[in-house]
Amino acid sequence: MLKLNISGREPIQVEHLVLDYNGTLAVDGKIIPGVKERLNILASKMSIHVITANTFGEVQQNLTGIDCECTVIGDIDQQVIKDEFVSLLGAANVVAIGNGFNDNLMLKSAAIGIVIVQSEGASAKALLHADVVCSSINDALDLLINPLRISATLRN
């Protein structure tokens, strides 16, 4: 578990990290360099969950060597399914990271929502519902590895 102390907020006990796959952890289906190492560092502190439509069909293969659970969802109601997934884990103990329109509700529901703006871009709706905006997944994961960075970004 990771404890986040943010001035002006109740402490957050992060037990789960929920991540979109393509556009967030990967570009064109391929994992971004540096992601595997960072996720495995974080896996010692929290459960890692990847939830995806598996657009390129290789998510399980590409997540080999990462201590995480992967959930593949269908093409219908993705934003609702992702939001329900976060709720079932206990949204107050979740950090969610994504970039797409289908990530917007989970970003809003999670204790901390982080939107990534990489080469795929980000949905304006996802941007509106996020607490933090990062220019790369590695920067976002580094916020959790070095939690004083999140505290500095979100303090009152």
C-alpha positions in Angstrom: 0.0 0.0 0.0 1.1 3.5 -0.8 0.0 6.4 1.5 -0.5 9.8 -0.1 -0.6 12.8 2.1 -1.9 15.8 0.2 -2.4 19.1 2.0 -6.0 19.9 2.2 -7.2 16.3 1.7 -7.7 13.2 3.7 -4.8 10.8 3.4 -5.3 8.3 0.5 -4.3 4.7 1.0 -3.5 3.5 -2.6 -4.1 -0.2 -2.9 -4.8 -0.4 -6.7 -3.4 1.2 -9.8 -5.8 0.9 -12.8 -4.4 1.6 -16.2 -5.6 1.8 -19.8 -3.3 0.0 -22.2 -3.1 1.5 -25.7 -2.3 5.2 -25.7 -1.3 5.0 -22.0 1.1 2.1 -21.5 1.6 1.4 -25.1 1.7 3.2 -28.5 0.3 1.2 -31.5 0.1 -1.9 -29.2 3.8 -1.8 -28.1 4.8 -1.2 -24.5 6.6 2.1 -24.0 10.3 1.7 -22.9 10.7 2.1 -19.1 7.1 1.1 -18.3 7.8 -2.6 -17.3 10.5 -1.6 -14.8 8.3 1.1 -13.2 5.2 -1.1 -12.9 7.2 -3.9 -11.3 8.6 -1.4 -8.7 5.0 -0.2 -8.0 3.7 -3.8 -7.8 5.5 -4.2 -4.5 3.3 -1.4 -3.1 -0.1 -2.0 -4.8 -2.0 -4.2 -7.1 -1.6 -3.3 -10.8 -4.6 -3.7 -13.1 -4.6 -3.2 -16.9 -8.1 -2.9 -18.4 -8.3 -2.7 -22.2 -10.3 -3.5 -25.3 -7.0 -5.0 -26.6 -7.2 -3.1 -29.9 -4.1 -4.7 -31.3 -4.7 -8.2 -29.9 -1.3 -8.6 -28.2 -1.9 -7.2 -24.7 -1.3 -10.4 -22.7 1.9 -11.2 -24.6 3.1 -7.6 -24.2 2.5 -7.6 -20.4 4.6 -10.7 -19.9 7.1 -10.0 -17.2 5.0 -7.4 -15.5 3.4 -8.2 -12.1 -0.2 -7.2 -13.1 -3.7 -8.5 -13.8 -5.1 -7.8 -17.2 -8.8 -7.5 -18.0 -9.9 -7.4 -21.7 -13.3 -5.8 -22.2 -15.6 -5.7 -25.3 -16.4 -2.8 -27.5 -19.7 -1.8 -25.8 -20.0 0.6 -22.8 -16.2 0.7 -22.2 -16.3 3.8 -20.1 -19.0 2.4 -17.9 -17.2 -1.0 -17.5 -13.9 0.8 -16.6 -15.8 2.9 -14.1 -17.5 -0.1 -12.5 -14.1 -1.9 -12.4 -12.7 1.0 -10.3 -15.8 1.1 -8.1 -15.6 -2.6 -7.4 -11.9 -2.2 -6.3 -13.0 0.7 -4.0 -12.5 4.0 -5.8 -11.2 5.7 -2.7 -8.1 3.4 -2.8 -7.5 3.6 -6.6 -5.2 5.7 -8.8 -6.3 5.5 -12.4 -4.3 6.4 -15.5 -5.7 6.7 -19.0 -6.0 9.0 -22.0 -9.1 8.1 -23.9 -12.7 9.1 -23.8 -13.5 5.6 -22.5 -11.2 6.4 -19.5 -13.0 9.6 -18.4 -15.4 8.1 -15.8 -12.7 6.0 -14.1 -10.4 9.0 -13.9 -13.3 11.0 -12.3 -14.2 8.2 -9.8 -10.7 7.2 -8.7 -9.1 8.9 -5.7 -6.5 10.2 -8.1 -7.0 10.3 -11.8 -4.0 10.9 -14.1 -4.4 11.6 -17.8 -1.6 11.0 -20.2 -1.0 13.1 -23.3 1.4 11.2 -25.5 1.5 10.6 -29.3 -2.1 9.3 -29.4 -3.3 12.5 -27.7 -6.0 12.6 -25.0 -9.7 13.0 -24.9 -10.9 16.4 -23.7 -13.4 14.7 -21.5 -10.6 12.6 -19.9 -8.6 15.8 -19.3 -11.6 17.5 -17.6 -12.0 14.5 -15.2 -8.4 14.0 -14.3 -6.6 15.4 -11.2 -3.2 15.4 -12.9 -2.0 15.7 -16.5 1.3 14.2 -17.5 3.1 14.2 -20.8 4.3 10.6 -20.5 3.4 7.4 -18.8 6.8 7.2 -17.3 6.3 10.7 -15.7 3.0 9.5 -14.3 4.4 6.3 -12.8 7.3 8.3 -11.4 4.7 10.4 -9.5 3.8 7.2 -7.6 7.3 6.0 -7.2 8.1 9.4 -5.7 4.8 10.3 -4.0 6.0 13.7 -2.8 5.6 14.8 -6.4 1.9 14.2 -6.4 1.6 16.0 -3.0 3.4 19.0 -4.5 1.1 19.0 -7.6 -2.2 18.6 -5.7 -1.7 20.5 -2.5 -3.9 23.4 -1.6 
